[in-house]
């Protein structure tokens, strides 16, 4: 059971009552992320998220903020994505009021001190360097650039070093004023607490937040192919590759069919990719696929790390598995995939943090919450014909993109010719 209340200032509160848990998880979702940024100020959403932990008028230092939660055994964190930002904490239930006060204080009263901004700017530079130094992360950024060329969805959420260098305190405060609005924010709570108790507590700390409802829009995306193959040379042992196809948006009626297709293709050790590429052929230690859904776009991506000399063989084997999805999936494999999907979803919902994230993210992005029962019912209704039809729509030669990060090698030369389904 999920309950929802909208305050007079437009702030949405959603709760899930979990009678058998001792924890309380609070998430504050703000409906803004990197796709709302200009290229020149890329990374400003992420920079603001970092600054929220640097100090408020009530708790002037980062240590005082962290100790307010960690001092009672809790966890405090945040994350910036392409379409939303979340600030969250998980504490023992009797510390719910104190932890909500900390999050609200960060949201409304962060100081954005000039010295702290410069310190955090250097921290973010190190974070960008760390991502660049990780081939597995770097290849993920490259495939995004191919999937969403010259568009905010294709950029690093953290921004680039030039853009982060250029962001000023004035830029952050202007962005904050334009995008951090109660009407675009959701407070989600999962705990053994009654809904009205949560509403009363949130009203006390956030009910006076200024009622501003006008929000700038985001740059919509229309699929286009600019480049199919991107290779970045590094002095490393493995070639890290991502092979991707455009997918489906959050609002697409077939999105759960694609999710189930991904389970069959590359989720877990019983998936087709794992069984073929790792178990039978021994070509990779790490091989998997994943799906992303955005407001107006999406993707399905395969990742693998292989020896450069095995790159062509690995890509051919991956493409063969994609091509085989065009054939009918057996009832046994379909049933196993459904049970894996449902089982992992249900197990995640034993954690109050996951429940708060589930209800809060859906309310923020979609404006409605699918219950677990609804999703299970939708997945159970998927047929082998549904999967086959979607594969025919998505698995097309001219939609394939491949990104590679690896050592200099002559094995890269014939790769573009392989990109056929």
N, C-alpha and C positions, 0 to 999 in steps of 0.2 A: 504494500500500500504506500503510495506516495501522495503527499499533500502539498498544496501550493497556495501562497498568499502573495498578493501584490500590494506593497505599501503605497501611500499617497504620492511619494516621489518617483514611483515607477520601479523601485527595487523589487525583484522577485525573490521569494524565499521558498525553497522546496525542501522537504524533509522525508526521510525514511525511518520509521521506528524499528529498531532492532532490539527486541526485549532480552535477548540472551547474551548481549555483549557488554563488556565493562568499559569499552572505549567510546569516545566521542570524536568523530572526524568532521571538521569544518572546512569547506572549500569556498573561496570567493572567486568566482569566474567573471572576468571582464572580457566582453566580446570584442577584443581587438588583438591583433598580432601583426606579424611582419608583412602580410599582404596589404595592409593599410598604409604602408610607408612609401615615401619617395625613394628613389635609388640614392640620392645624395644624403639622405638621412637614414639609410638602411641600418637597422639594429637599434633604433630608438626605443621600440617596445621592450626589447630585451634589456637595454640599459636602464630604463625606468624600473623594471622588475628588480634588477640588482640594487638600485638606489633605495628601494622600499625597505631593505634590510639594514641600511646604514645609520638610522637614527630618526627619532621623532622628538617633538617638544617634550613629551612625557617620558620617553626613554631615549636619551640623547645619543647613545652609542649602540653599535651593532651588538656588542656583548650583552647589554642590558635587554635588548630584544630577544636574543637567543636564550639567555638565561631565564627569561620569563616563562618560556615553554620547556626548555631542557631541564630547568631547575625543578620541574615537577614530573620529570620522566617522559616528557612528550617529544614529538618530532615536528619541526617547522621547516617548510620548504616552499618553493614556487617553481613555475615553469612557464616559458613563453613558447607558443606554437605559432603557426602561420595565421590562424584565425581567432585565437583566444589566448588569454593569459590567466593563470590560476595561482592563487596564494592559498596555502593549506596548512593545517596542523592536525595532529592526532594526539589526544591526551586521554588520561583516565577520566571517566565521565564527570566526576565531581569537580574537575578543573575546567569544565566547559565555559563558564562565564568569564573566567580570567583569560582563557585562550582566545575567545571571541573578541574581547577587548583589545588584545594585542594585535590581531589581524585588522580590526577596524581602525586602530590607531595608526598602523602602517599605511593603510589605504588613504586615510584622510589627512594625516598630519606629518608625513615624512618631510624631512628638512631640506633635502637636496643641497647640502652644504658644499661650497666650492672645493674645499680641500678633499672632501669625501668623493666628489665627482672625479677628480683627477686620479685618486687612488683606484677607484672602481674602473675607470677607463683602462688603466694598466692591467687590472685583473681580467677584463674582457679581452684585451689584446692577447693575453696569455691563453685564454680560452680558445680564441680563434686559431692561434698557433698550434695548440694541442690538437684541434680538429684537423688542421692541415697536415700535421705530422702523423696522424692515424690514417693509413691507406683505406681501411674499411669505412671510416667516416668520410674521407675525402671523395671516394668513388660515389658515395651516396649524394654528395653535393653536386657532383658532375652530372649524375643521371637526372637530378632535378632540373638542371640547366637545359638539358635536352628535352625533357618532358614539357617544361613551361618556359620556352625561350623568351628572353627580354621581358619577363613578367615577374612581379614580386614573389609569386609562388615558386619560382625557380632560383630565388636567392637564399643565401644562408640566413637563418633567423637571427644570428648574432651580428649580421652585417659584415662589412669588410673593414680592414684596418683604416683605409682612407675615410670611409663614412663614419666610423666610430670616432676617429680623430676630430672630425668636423662638428660633431654634435655638442651643442652648448647647453648650459642650464636653462637658457631661455627657450631653446628648442624643446627640451623635455617638458617644461612647465606648460608650454603652448599645446603640445601634443596631449599632455595629461588633461588639460582643460577641455580639449575638443573631444577626447575619446573615453576618458574615465567618467562615465555618467551613470547615475543610478538606474536609468531605464535600460542601459545596456549591460547591467550587472546582475548576477545571480548568486545568492548565498545558499549553499546546499549543506545539509547536516544529516549525518547518519549516526544514530545513537539510541539508547533506551530513554528517550526524552519525548514528551508529548509535543505535537506540532505547535500548539498555542504558546507553550513555554518558550520555544525557539523564536517564534514571531515576536513575543514580548521582549526577549533579550536583544534581538537584532534591531527592533524598533528603538530601543534605548540608545544604541551606539551608532546606528546608521539612519535612523528615521529623519534626522535633521539635515541629511545630506541634500544639498541644493537640487531642486527639481529642474533639471535641464534634459531635454529629450532630443534635441537636434544633433544627429551624428553624421559625420561625413561618410560617404559610401566607400566601396573598395573597387579596385580595377577588376572588371570581369575578365574571364579568360575564354577565348575561342580557340579550339584545337588547331594547331598548325605545326608542320614539320619543317624545321630549318636545317637540322643536322642530325644524322643518324648515329654517328660514331665519334666518340671523343676519347683520346688516349693521352694520359699524362705520364711521362717517364719519371721514375724514381729509382734510386739505388737500393732496391729491396729484393727479397728472395721470391716472393709470390707475385702473381698477377691477380689483383682483386677486380672482379667484374660485377657490374649490375646490368641486367637485361630487363627492359621494361616496356610496357604498353600502356597507353592511356586507359583509364578505367571509368568509374561511375561516381557521380556526386552523392552527397548525403541524402538528397531528395529523390534520387532515382529509384523507381519501384523495384528494380532488379538488384539493388545493392547487396541484399543478403544472399542472393544467388551467387554473386561474385565472391562474397566472403566464404561461402561453402566451397566454391571452386578452388579458392586459395588453400583451404584445408587439404583437399585432395592433392593439389599440386605440391605444396611445399611447407606445410606446417607439421612439425613433429617428425619423429624417427620412423613412422610408418608411412610417410608421404611418398609420392612417386619420385620426387627429386632425390630425397635422401636414399631411398631404396636403390635407385638406379645409379646416381652420380657417385655417392659415397660407398654404399654397400657392395654393389655389383662391379662397378668400374674402378673404384678406389681413386677417383680423380680429385677429391676435395675432402678436407676435414669439416669445413663449415659450408653448408649449402641449405638455403631456405628461401621461401617467398613470403611477401607481405603485401597487404592492400592498404591504400590510403583513400579516404573519402573527404573531399572538401565541399564548400557550398555550391560550386558550379563546375567541379572537375574531380578527377581522381586518377589513380594509377594502380597497376599490379606489377610488382618488381621481383626479380629473382637475383639473389646475391650468391656469389661463390668466390673462394680463394683457391687458386690452382697454380701449378708450375707453368711458367710461360710456354714450355714446349707442348703442354697438354691443353693449351687454350682453345685451339680450333676444335679439338675432340670434345672438350667440355661444352663449348657453345653448341656444337652440333647435337650433343646428347640432350642439352637443355631444350633446344628447339624441337627435338623429336618428342620430348615429353609434352611440350606445349601443343604440338601437332596432334598427338594421340588423344588430347582432350576433346578433339572434334569427334572422336568415336564415342559410342554409347558407354556410359559408366554403368558397371554392373550394380544390381540391387544391393549386393553384399558390401561393395566399396562405398556406395552411397549411404547405407545405413551406418557403417563405421564412421564415416566423415561426420554425419549428423550427430552421432553420440559423442565424438571428440569435441565438436563445436559446443554442444549443449553442456557437456560435462565441465569443460574448462570455464564456460561462462558461469555456471552455478557455483563452482568452487571459488571463483573470484569474488562472488557476492557474499562470502563468509567474512570478508574483511571490510570493516566500516569505511576505510579510506576508499576502497574500490566502489562501494555503494554510493558514497557522496560524490565521487567522480562521475559515476554512471548517470545519476539523475541531474547533476549540475551541468555537465557538458552537453547533454541532449537539450536541456531547457535553453542553454545559451545559444547553441548553434541552430537547432531545429525548431525550437519554440514549443515542443511537446516531448513527453517522456514515454518511450516504449517500455512497458513492463517486461520483466523476464519471461512471463507467461506468453506475452504477445510475440516476442522474438522466437521463443521455442516453437510456438504454433506456426509462425512464418517459415522457419527452417524445416519443420516436419512436413510442410506442404510442398516443398521443392521436389521436383521430379527429375529423372535423368534427362528427359526431353528439355526441361527448362535449362539445365546446364549446357546441353549440346547447342541449343539455340543461342545462348549468350556467347559461347565460345565462337560460333560462326560470326557473330557480330563484332567481337573484339579482336580475335586473333588474325590480323591481316598483316601481310608483308610490309606495307608502306607505313605501318604504325610502330614498328619495332625501333627501339633505341638501345644502344650499348655504350656504356662508359667503362673504361679500364684504367687502373693505376697500377703500374708495374715497371720492372726493369727494362732497359733498352733491349729490343728483341726483333729479329726478322719474322717472328711468328705472327706479328700483328698485321702484316701486309695483306693477306687475303681475306681478312675478317668481314669486310663489308659485303663481300660476295656471298657469305654464309647466311646473311640475315633474310632468310626466306622461310615462310610457313606453308 
